[in-house]
Amino acid sequence: MLDRNLVVLDTETTGLSYNHDELTQIAAARMECGEITDWFVTFVNPGKPIPDEIVRLTNIHDEDVVDAPTPDEARALLAEFIGDAYVVAHNADFDKHFCTKSESGECLNRNIWVDSLALARIALPRMKSHRLIDLVHAFDAPISTHRADADVEALCAVYRILLSAVATMPPDLVEYIANLAPREEWPTGVVFENISNLQQAMLEAEAERTNQKRVHYPFTVRGMRSSRFRGKNRSSEKPAPEPIDIVAAGMNPALARNTTPLADDGPRHLEFPSVTEIDQAFSVDGLIGSMYENYEPRIEQKIMAEEVLSAFSTSNNLVVEAGTGVGKSMAYLVPAAVTALRNNIPIGIATKTNALLDQLVYKELPMLAKALEAEGAGELKHVALKGFSHYPCLRRISHVVSDGAHMVEIAGQQYSQATSIAAILSYIEQTEYDDIDALKLDYRTLPRYAITTSSRECLRKRCPFFGTYCFVHGARRQAEHAHVVVTNHALFFRDLAADGNLLPHAKFWIVDEAHGAEAEARKALAINLDAQEMLRLAGRLTTEDAKRNAFVRLERRKPVDSGTQPEASTLFYSLTEKAKKRGRDFGEKAEILAKRMKDLVKVAPKENNKNYDTFEVWINDDIRLTPEFKGLQGYGRDFVDAAEKLISSGNEIIAFLDDMDGVAENQREIASIVIDAKNMLQACETILGPADLRYVYSARVCRKPERVAESLEAQIVDIGQELDETLYERTQSVVYASATISISDDFQAFNQALGLNASEASRSKECLLGSSYDYNHHMRVFVLNDMPEPNNARYMARLQDMLLRAHLAQQGSMLTLFTNRREMEQCFDAVNPELKANDLRLVCQKWGVSVKGLRDDFLADKHLSLFALKSFWEGFDAPGATLRGVIIPKLPFAKPSDPLSCERSARDRSAWAHYVLPKAVIEVKQAAGRLIRTATDEGVLILADRRLLTKGYGKSFLNSLPSTNITMCSIDELIEHLLDESTQAE
């Protein structure tokens, strides 16, 4: 069946709307035994103009379809061609909808539709993308061109590759997936049915040939993990018992050789590489030279490596700004790796973005490890480590496996969970301890909370998967034996609050992308009381549904036999009855407090965020005196009282269940409730109790009465003091690195924010390194001197005129970075029609638009221009001719109503200069950095905020830019320059 009477199909449409769009092309190929035996290809007249963006994507024009069949006619012809064949399509639901949406194609609903996208996500779960074009590139199949006929030809080749991939999956897993859901709910399962039958037949034949009796064991997650580590066939082997201790087979081979955790807890003599060794490493014939073809030594990179080495060897902290092109990651990796290897100690690296974390873990550290081993330096062990919720929880996934796949309603449509369940199981089978951040799952059908856990919910040693099989604890065991541990800022700073219990005890740390460290630390150490979380817990405690209420579930389980243990049974029911009652009381008080948070809408300043439904309120002394806040404090006291009683009852039951068999999961569930209640209680006391000068207090509230979006928060004002008392006391050296740290070559703002040089432990050195690129020749900065200031009534009209003329003059390849969504959308609506009339494409980061999709689109079309918000101000790389101009209409100052800014202003008359200005300068430096990403990139940076020239602080921005090639000019002069450059380029 899999290779006979098969039709591979693709459609093109006028858009993605099921209700408003129609077909423009249908292509289908009949396949027999891998050969295309017949074709059906037709344009379709959709009865409406084809949008410009669809024309660009598909190269199908209105004139192509003018004499084509109508959609109904085309569907009838397609149905005749397909007959009773199986249909294969990539994202089959989409194609099926448009092929069956009228009576002429309705008969195709009876065919079995196989979704090749689902097959790819299941068979190849570790691929970063499963788009047809990316599968084509990965397997060197015929190139897809976004025309239906070309896509069908590509899919014919890809489909057979996917069948082969499914056939290599373990037989018991394939068999389980085959039975996940009936065909009418999940037609793609037919592929697994057929391959499972083939696999089972082959296993039976092999058993018969060898004259061995074959024992068939059902699929289990435990058995799959056992086979993953032991390399045995689950179809003929009993699942192995869980090992008591760590076994080398359960670890990364590189990490398994040394079963003694690396630690750097006590004073000891350490051996560091010499400066000469570091210099040699960064030479053409040295370590780095051996890693990169045509490596060109950069003096800035060598200096940075020497400074990192010096900081480590003298137990100093270091702040280093290294411009674009320096190669800062290798500059810190080499001294860190050599130091870790020579002393068998762990060294930690924390990044802000997953992109850099992945670059370090999957590219640069493997290259460095290979080069070091080739030089005889030893085997460098490295690992990435993230928080609990980044990894699959095998216990929860086992529950999902037991429950099977169900239909889930999404936006009025029914979808099966089967693809998501199959994909997560296949991923678990194919990896040891990788996180699921890059896994392509539809979390609408299988919520992330159903397959992950949190620190408080983890059963740890009471879990049947604890130890080698567990992703979280397996990753942590790997980290304990690694020389280099890479994590994110969030976990790095949360480790401080957890007294160092989340990460390996490393004395040397490198914090890359350090310009965001203060904000990440404040966020990680914040105390929150969230209305939605309170209502979720309240809902679980006030229901009599045993599936949701842990106390009811425990009581119905009856773990104590009343016949043999009457006294214990009486005590048990007394405890559970009291806990249920206190749970209901807690739920009632939590619901009241959560709902009354909305009262703070009334006390917000009238001018505060008047254009938004959801906004923040600074809780200052005046707010605390209002009747609304005092009322909230009263509800808070009632809630605290109820929470204390619930916590007490929960702890009594946990103690009662100690040493009982078979109740570990119940015990941990109740412990999780206790921890949640305790966290909420402490947050309530902190935020609604007497004000503490350590914190700034705020509320997030929503004007819409029916929407629950409220939360209360306490953030540490002086993060630097917190780090001085915790981080620097626990470490020997912390290196902060970024391309954007200094303000006019000065590090004072950063040092103060991070608590450096405030004590002996926090003493720090500074290192300022320019870029290895020639910014002065490759980046020209224009500061417009005839733009009205942003508060001027003429500003928006003038800005829109300038944007239009600049885009027309340069003919695209522009990135405009806004600070305000409404202004961005107003400018887009004003500018886009004229650009479209001139055949220039402009896209806008509107609500709901995928950031990744915009990035990919921008990189794929070198003439495309983009209006974007904060997510594009940093971390966006568009090298080459794709990006030739960056426009910043307005300086990115924090909103005056921002609670932290308000609190600082109340304490410091110069708070704006001390905090708001430096942050804005760093953001502009980050934005400017988008323009030059390689040594050959060229472009213009256009600064349209006249305050750069009229305000004294303007020099702080201009003096901090990487290029000194700065011109103050009028809009007309700017346009003249852009036209000249465009003419020369032609």
Residue pairs with C-beta under 8 A, 6 or more apart in sequence:
1 86
1 190
1 194
2 163
2 191
2 194
2 195
3 31
3 32
3 33
3 34
3 160
3 163
4 32
4 33
5 32
5 84
5 85
5 86
6 30
6 31
6 32
6 85
6 86
6 88
7 28
7 29
7 30
7 31
7 81
7 82
7 85
7 86
7 87
7 88
8 28
8 29
8 31
8 87
8 88
8 89
8 152
8 155
8 156
8 159
9 26
9 27
9 28
9 29
9 78
9 82
9 87
9 88
9 89
9 95
9 99
9 152
10 26
10 27
10 28
10 89
10 90
10 95
10 148
10 149
10 151
10 152
10 155
11 23
11 25
11 26
11 27
11 94
11 95
11 98
11 99
11 148
12 23
12 24
12 25
12 54
12 58
12 60
12 146
12 147
12 148
13 21
13 22
13 23
13 24
13 46
13 54
13 98
14 21
14 22
14 24
14 46
14 48
14 50
14 51
14 54
15 21
15 51
15 54
16 94
18 97
18 101
21 46
21 98
22 44
22 46
22 47
22 48
22 71
22 98
23 44
23 46
23 71
23 74
23 75
23 98
23 99
24 43
24 44
24 46
24 50
24 54
24 58
24 60
24 65
25 41
25 42
25 43
25 44
25 58
25 60
25 65
25 147
25 148
25 149
26 40
26 41
26 42
26 44
26 74
26 78
26 99
26 148
27 39
27 40
27 41
27 147
27 148
27 149
27 151
27 152
28 39
28 40
28 41
28 78
28 81
28 82
28 152
29 36
29 38
29 39
29 40
29 152
29 153
29 156
30 36
30 37
30 38
30 39
30 81
30 85
31 37
31 156
31 159
34 160
36 153
36 156
38 81
39 149
40 77
40 78
40 81
41 148
41 149
42 68
42 69
42 74
42 77
43 60
43 64
43 65
43 68
43 69
44 65
44 68
44 69
44 70
44 71
44 74
45 65
45 66
45 67
45 68
45 69
45 70
45 71
46 65
46 71
47 70
47 71
49 62
50 60
50 61
50 62
50 65
52 836
52 841
53 841
54 60
55 61
56 841
56 861
57 146
58 146
58 147
59 145
59 146
59 147
60 147
68 74
69 77
71 101
71 102
72 102
72 103
72 104
72 105
73 104
75 99
75 100
75 101
75 102
75 104
75 105
75 108
76 104
76 105
78 99
78 105
78 108
79 104
79 105
79 107
79 108
82 108
82 111
84 111
85 111
86 111
86 112
86 113
86 114
86 190
87 96
87 108
87 111
87 112
87 113
87 114
88 113
88 114
88 116
88 155
88 159
89 95
89 96
89 113
89 114
89 115
89 116
89 155
90 115
90 116
90 117
90 132
90 151
90 155
91 115
91 117
92 113
92 114
92 115
92 116
92 117
92 118
92 187
92 188
93 115
95 113
96 108
96 109
96 113
99 105
99 108
100 106
100 108
100 109
112 183
112 187
112 190
113 187
113 188
114 187
114 188
114 190
114 191
115 187
115 188
115 419
116 132
116 155
116 158
116 159
116 162
117 130
118 188
118 419
118 422
119 159
119 162
119 163
119 165
119 166
119 188
119 191
120 127
120 130
120 135
120 158
120 162
121 130
121 419
121 423
121 440
121 441
122 166
122 177
122 419
122 422
122 423
122 426
123 162
123 165
123 166
123 169
123 426
124 130
124 162
124 165
125 423
125 424
125 426
125 427
125 430
125 439
125 440
126 427
126 430
126 431
126 434
126 438
126 439
127 134
127 135
127 138
127 440
128 134
128 438
129 440
130 440
132 144
132 151
132 154
132 155
132 158
133 144
135 141
135 158
135 161
136 142
136 143
136 144
136 154
136 157
136 158
139 157
139 158
139 161
141 154
141 157
141 158
141 161
142 150
142 153
142 154
142 157
143 150
143 154
144 150
144 151
144 154
144 155
145 151
163 191
163 195
166 174
166 191
166 192
166 195
167 195
167 198
167 199
169 426
169 429
170 224
170 227
170 233
170 234
170 235
170 429
171 196
171 199
171 200
171 203
171 233
171 234
171 235
172 217
172 218
172 219
172 223
172 224
172 234
172 235
173 219
173 224
173 234
173 425
173 426
173 429
174 192
174 195
174 196
174 199
175 192
175 196
175 199
175 200
175 219
176 218
176 219
176 401
176 425
177 189
177 192
177 196
177 418
177 422
177 425
178 189
178 192
178 193
178 195
178 196
179 189
180 186
180 189
180 404
180 405
180 418
180 421
180 422
181 189
181 404
181 405
181 416
181 417
181 418
182 189
183 189
183 190
185 405
185 407
185 416
185 418
186 405
186 416
186 418
186 419
188 418
188 419
189 418
192 422
203 214
203 235
203 236
204 214
207 213
207 214
207 236
214 235
214 236
215 236
215 238
216 235
217 223
217 234
217 235
217 237
217 238
217 239
219 234
219 401
220 239
220 398
220 401
221 394
221 397
221 398
221 401
221 425
221 428
221 465
222 239
222 242
222 394
222 398
222 464
222 465
222 469
223 234
223 239
224 234
224 425
224 428
224 429
225 394
225 428
225 465
225 469
226 232
226 234
226 239
226 240
226 469
227 233
227 234
227 237
227 239
228 428
228 429
228 432
229 247
229 249
229 250
229 432
229 468
229 469
230 240
230 249
232 240
242 464
242 465
242 466
242 467
242 468
242 469
243 250
243 467
243 468
244 467
246 259
246 467
246 468
246 477
247 468
248 256
248 257
248 259
249 256
249 468
250 256
250 467
250 468
250 469
250 474
251 468
251 474
251 477
251 478
251 481
252 381
252 383
252 432
252 433
252 478
254 379
254 381
255 381
255 383
255 478
255 481
255 482
257 379
258 381
258 481
259 481
260 481
261 480
261 481
261 504
262 344
262 345
262 346
262 480
262 481
262 482
262 483
262 504
263 345
263 346
263 504
263 505
264 343
264 345
264 346
264 505
264 506
264 507
264 508
265 505
270 313
270 339
270 342
270 343
270 345
271 342
271 343
272 309
272 312
272 313
272 335
272 339
272 342
273 309
273 335
273 338
273 339
273 342
275 306
275 309
277 338
278 302
278 305
278 306
278 309
278 334
278 335
279 302
279 306
280 286
280 287
281 287
281 288
281 305
281 334
281 338
282 288
282 289
282 297
282 298
282 301
282 302
282 305
282 334
283 289
283 297
284 295
284 296
284 297
287 334
287 368
287 371
287 372
287 375
288 295
288 330
288 334
288 371
289 295
289 297
290 371
290 374
290 375
291 367
291 368
291 370
291 371
298 325
298 326
298 327
298 772
300 322
300 323
300 326
300 769
300 770
300 771
300 772
301 322
301 326
301 327
301 328
301 330
301 331
301 772
302 331
303 767
303 769
304 320
304 322
304 326
304 328
304 331
304 332
304 737
304 767
304 769
305 330
305 331
305 332
305 334
305 335
307 318
307 320
307 765
307 767
308 318
308 320
308 331
308 332
308 335
308 336
308 510
308 735
309 335
309 339
310 316
310 318
310 765
311 317
311 318
311 733
311 735
311 765
312 335
312 336
312 339
312 508
312 732
312 733
315 732
315 733
316 733
316 763
316 764
316 765
317 728
317 733
317 734
317 735
317 736
317 756
317 762
317 763
317 764
317 765
318 733
318 734
318 735
318 736
318 764
318 765
318 766
318 767
319 514
319 735
319 736
319 741
319 747
319 750
319 751
319 754
319 756
319 764
319 765
319 766
319 767
320 328
320 735
320 736
320 737
320 741
320 766
320 767
320 768
320 769
321 737
321 738
321 739
321 740
321 741
321 742
321 747
321 767
321 768
321 769
322 328
322 331
322 737
322 738
322 739
322 767
322 769
323 739
323 769
323 770
323 771
323 772
323 773
323 775
323 962
324 739
324 771
324 772
324 773
324 929
324 932
324 933
324 962
325 771
325 772
325 773
325 934
325 935
326 739
326 769
326 771
326 772
327 772
328 512
328 737
328 739
329 356
329 359
329 360
329 364
329 512
330 364
330 368
332 349
332 510
332 512
332 735
332 737
333 349
333 360
333 364
333 365
333 368
333 484
334 368
336 347
336 349
336 484
336 508
336 510
337 347
337 365
337 368
337 369
337 372
337 380
337 483
337 484
338 372
338 377
339 345
339 347
339 508
340 346
340 347
340 380
340 483
340 484
341 372
341 377
341 378
341 380
341 483
344 483
345 483
345 506
345 507
345 508
346 479
346 480
346 482
346 483
346 484
346 485
346 504
346 505
346 506
347 483
347 484
347 485
347 506
347 508
347 509
347 510
348 484
348 485
348 486
348 487
348 492
348 503
348 504
348 506
348 508
348 509
348 510
349 360
349 484
349 485
349 486
349 487
349 509
349 510
349 511
349 512
350 486
350 487
350 488
350 489
350 491
350 492
350 509
350 510
350 511
350 512
351 357
351 360
351 486
351 487
351 488
351 489
351 512
351 513
352 488
352 489
352 512
352 513
352 516
352 517
352 520
353 513
353 875
354 437
354 488
355 875
356 512
356 513
357 384
357 486
357 487
357 488
358 438
360 486
361 382
361 383
361 384
361 486
365 380
365 382
365 484
365 486
366 382
368 380
369 379
369 380
369 381
369 382
372 378
372 380
373 379
373 380
380 483
380 484
381 481
381 482
381 483
381 484
382 482
382 483
382 484
382 485
382 486
383 475
383 478
383 479
383 482
383 484
383 485
383 486
384 435
384 475
384 485
384 486
384 487
385 475
385 476
385 479
385 485
385 486
385 487
385 491
385 503
386 435
386 437
386 475
386 487
386 488
386 491
387 455
387 490
387 491
387 494
387 502
388 452
388 453
388 454
388 455
388 458
388 472
389 448
389 452
389 453
389 454
390 435
390 436
390 437
390 452
391 433
391 435
391 436
391 452
391 471
391 472
391 475
392 424
392 427
392 428
392 436
392 451
392 452
392 471
393 451
393 452
393 453
393 458
393 471
393 472
394 428
394 465
394 469
394 470
394 471
395 453
395 459
395 463
395 464
395 465
395 665
396 450
396 451
396 452
396 453
397 424
397 425
397 428
397 451
398 465
400 421
400 424
400 446
400 450
400 451
401 421
401 425
404 421
405 416
405 417
405 418
405 421
406 416
406 417
407 414
407 415
407 416
407 417
408 414
408 415
408 416
408 417
408 444
408 445
409 415
410 444
410 445
415 442
415 444
415 445
416 445
417 445
417 446
419 442
419 445
420 441
420 442
420 443
420 445
420 446
421 446
423 439
423 440
423 441
424 436
424 439
424 441
424 446
424 451
427 436
427 439
428 471
432 474
433 471
433 474
433 475
433 478
434 471
435 471
435 475
436 451
436 452
441 448
453 472
454 672
455 502
456 671
456 672
456 675
456 676
457 668
457 669
457 672
458 472
458 668
459 466
459 664
459 665
459 668
460 466
460 473
462 664
462 665
462 667
462 668
463 470
463 664
466 473
467 473
467 474
468 474
468 477
479 485
479 503
479 504
480 504
482 504
485 503
485 504
485 506
487 503
489 511
489 513
489 516
489 517
489 520
489 521
489 524
490 520
490 523
490 524
491 502
491 503
492 503
492 509
492 511
492 524
493 520
493 521
493 524
493 525
494 502
494 524
494 525
495 501
495 502
495 503
496 521
496 524
496 525
496 722
496 723
496 726
496 727
497 524
497 525
500 730
506 731
507 730
507 731
507 732
507 733
508 731
508 732
508 733
508 734
508 735
509 731
509 733
509 734
509 735
510 734
510 735
510 737
511 517
511 734
511 735
511 736
511 737
512 737
512 738
513 737
513 738
514 736
514 737
514 738
514 741
514 750
514 754
515 738
515 739
515 740
515 741
515 750
515 922
515 926
517 736
517 754
518 719
518 720
518 753
518 754
521 719
521 722
521 723
522 715
522 716
522 719
522 900
523 715
525 715
525 716
525 719
525 722
526 713
526 714
526 715
526 716
527 682
527 683
527 686
527 687
527 695
527 713
527 714
527 715
528 683
528 711
528 712
528 713
529 680
529 683
529 684
529 687
529 711
529 712
529 713
530 710
530 711
531 594
531 595
531 597
531 708
531 709
531 710
531 711
532 594
532 708
532 709
532 711
533 676
533 680
534 590
534 591
534 593
534 594
534 680
535 590
535 591
535 594
535 708
537 586
537 587
537 590
537 673
537 676
537 677
537 680
538 586
538 587
538 588
538 590
538 591
538 594
539 548
539 587
540 548
540 549
540 550
540 673
541 549
541 551
541 583
541 584
541 586
541 587
541 646
541 673
542 583
542 584
542 587
542 588
543 549
543 552
544 552
545 552
546 552
546 553
546 556
547 553
549 580
549 583
550 666
550 669
550 670
550 673
551 576
551 579
551 580
551 583
551 653
551 670
552 580
553 666
553 669
554 576
554 653
554 663
554 666
554 670
555 573
555 576
555 577
555 580
557 663
557 666
559 572
559 657
559 660
559 662
559 663
559 666
560 568
560 569
560 572
561 569
562 569
562 570
571 656
572 656
575 649
575 652
575 653
575 656
576 653
578 649
579 646
579 649
579 650
579 652
579 653
579 670
582 642
582 645
582 646
582 648
582 649
583 646
583 649
583 673
585 642
585 645
585 646
586 639
586 642
586 643
586 645
586 646
586 677
588 642
589 635
589 638
589 639
589 641
589 642
589 643
590 639
590 642
590 680
592 635
592 638
592 639
593 632
593 635
593 636
593 638
593 639
593 684
594 708
594 710
595 708
596 631
596 632
596 635
597 632
597 699
597 701
597 710
597 711
597 712
598 701
598 702
598 705
598 710
599 628
599 631
599 632
600 617
600 619
600 623
600 628
600 629
600 632
600 699
600 701
600 710
601 701
601 702
601 703
602 628
603 617
603 623
603 626
603 628
603 629
604 615
604 617
604 701
605 897
608 615
608 617
608 897
609 615
609 616
609 897
611 822
613 702
613 703
613 704
613 707
614 700
614 701
614 702
614 703
614 709
615 700
615 701
615 897
616 698
616 699
616 700
616 701
616 897
616 898
616 899
617 623
617 698
617 699
617 700
617 701
617 899
618 696
618 697
618 698
618 897
618 899
618 902
618 903
619 629
619 687
619 697
619 698
619 699
619 712
619 899
620 697
620 902
620 903
620 906
621 691
623 629
624 630
624 691
632 688
633 688
636 684
636 685
636 688
639 680
639 681
639 684
640 681
640 684
640 685
643 677
643 678
643 680
643 681
643 684
644 681
646 673
646 674
646 677
647 674
647 677
647 678
647 681
650 670
650 671
650 673
650 674
650 677
651 674
653 667
653 670
654 667
654 670
654 671
654 674
657 663
657 666
657 667
657 670
658 667
683 712
683 714
686 692
686 695
686 714
687 697
687 712
687 713
687 714
688 712
691 697
692 714
693 717
694 716
694 717
694 718
695 714
695 715
695 716
695 717
696 714
696 715
696 717
696 899
696 900
696 902
696 903
696 904
697 712
697 713
697 714
697 899
698 712
698 713
698 715
698 899
699 710
699 711
699 712
699 713
700 709
700 710
700 711
700 712
700 713
701 709
701 710
702 708
702 709
702 710
715 899
715 900
716 722
717 900
717 903
717 904
717 907
718 755
719 753
719 754
719 755
720 752
720 753
720 754
720 755
720 756
720 758
721 755
721 758
722 755
723 754
723 755
723 762
724 755
724 758
724 759
724 761
724 762
727 734
728 734
728 755
728 759
728 761
728 762
729 761
736 750
736 754
739 771
739 925
739 929
740 922
740 925
740 926
740 929
741 747
741 750
741 922
742 750
742 768
742 960
743 749
743 917
743 918
743 921
743 922
743 956
743 960
744 955
744 956
744 959
744 960
745 768
745 959
745 960
747 766
747 768
749 914
749 915
749 918
750 756
750 918
751 757
751 764
751 766
752 914
755 762
756 762
756 763
756 764
757 763
757 764
770 962
771 932
771 962
772 935
773 932
773 934
773 935
773 937
774 935
775 932
775 962
775 963
775 965
776 963
776 964
776 965
777 965
778 932
778 936
778 937
778 938
778 939
778 963
779 928
779 931
779 932
779 938
779 939
779 940
779 941
779 962
779 963
779 965
780 939
780 940
780 941
780 963
780 965
780 967
780 977
781 928
781 940
781 941
781 943
781 958
781 961
781 963
781 965
781 966
781 967
782 940
782 941
782 942
782 943
782 966
782 967
782 969
782 974
782 977
783 943
783 948
783 949
783 958
783 966
783 967
783 968
783 969
784 802
784 942
784 943
784 944
784 946
784 969
784 970
784 971
784 974
785 946
785 949
785 968
785 969
785 970
786 946
786 970
786 971
787 795
787 798
787 799
787 802
787 944
787 945
787 946
787 971
788 794
788 795
788 798
788 946
789 795
789 945
789 946
789 947
789 950
790 890
790 945
790 947
796 823
796 826
796 827
798 971
799 827
799 889
799 944
800 826
800 827
800 830
800 831
801 971
802 944
802 971
802 974
803 816
803 827
803 831
803 887
803 889
804 830
804 831
804 834
804 835
805 971
805 975
806 814
806 885
806 887
806 942
806 974
806 975
806 978
807 814
807 831
807 835
807 840
807 842
807 865
808 834
808 835
808 838
808 840
809 975
809 978
809 979
809 982
810 884
810 885
810 940
810 978
810 981
810 982
811 840
811 863
811 982
812 840
812 841
812 862
812 863
812 864
812 865
813 862
813 863
813 864
813 865
813 881
813 882
813 883
813 884
813 885
814 865
814 866
814 883
814 884
814 885
814 886
814 887
815 858
815 865
815 866
815 868
815 872
815 876
815 878
815 883
815 885
815 886
815 887
815 930
816 824
816 827
816 865
816 866
816 867
816 868
816 886
816 887
816 888
816 889
817 868
817 869
817 872
817 873
817 886
817 887
817 888
817 889
817 927
817 930
818 824
818 827
818 867
818 868
818 869
818 889
818 890
819 869
819 870
819 889
819 890
819 891
819 892
819 893
820 890
821 847
821 869
823 889
823 890
824 844
824 845
824 867
824 868
824 869
825 844
825 846
827 867
827 889
828 842
828 844
828 846
828 867
831 842
832 842
832 844
835 841
835 842
835 865
836 842
840 863
840 865
841 861
841 863
841 864
841 865
842 864
842 865
842 866
842 867
843 854
843 857
843 858
843 864
843 865
843 866
843 867
844 866
844 867
844 868
845 851
845 854
845 866
845 867
845 868
845 869
845 871
845 872
851 871
851 872
854 866
854 868
854 872
855 876
857 864
858 864
858 866
858 878
858 882
858 883
859 878
859 882
861 882
862 880
862 881
862 882
866 872
870 892
872 930
873 892
873 923
873 926
873 927
873 930
874 923
874 926
874 927
874 929
874 930
876 930
877 930
877 933
878 930
878 933
879 933
879 934
879 937
880 934
880 936
880 937
883 930
883 931
883 937
883 939
884 938
884 939
884 940
885 931
885 939
885 940
885 941
885 942
885 978
886 927
886 928
886 930
886 931
886 939
886 940
886 941
886 942
887 942
887 944
888 924
888 927
888 941
888 942
888 943
888 944
888 945
889 944
889 945
890 944
890 945
891 920
891 924
891 945
891 947
891 948
891 957
892 920
892 923
892 924
892 927
893 916
893 917
893 920
894 900
894 901
894 916
894 919
894 920
895 901
896 902
901 911
901 912
901 915
901 916
904 911
904 914
904 915
905 911
905 912
908 914
913 953
917 953
917 956
920 957
921 956
921 957
921 960
924 943
924 957
924 960
924 961
925 960
925 961
925 962
928 941
928 961
928 962
928 963
929 962
931 937
931 939
931 940
931 941
932 938
932 939
932 962
940 977
940 978
940 981
941 961
941 963
942 974
943 957
947 953
947 954
948 954
948 957
948 958
949 968
958 966
969 977
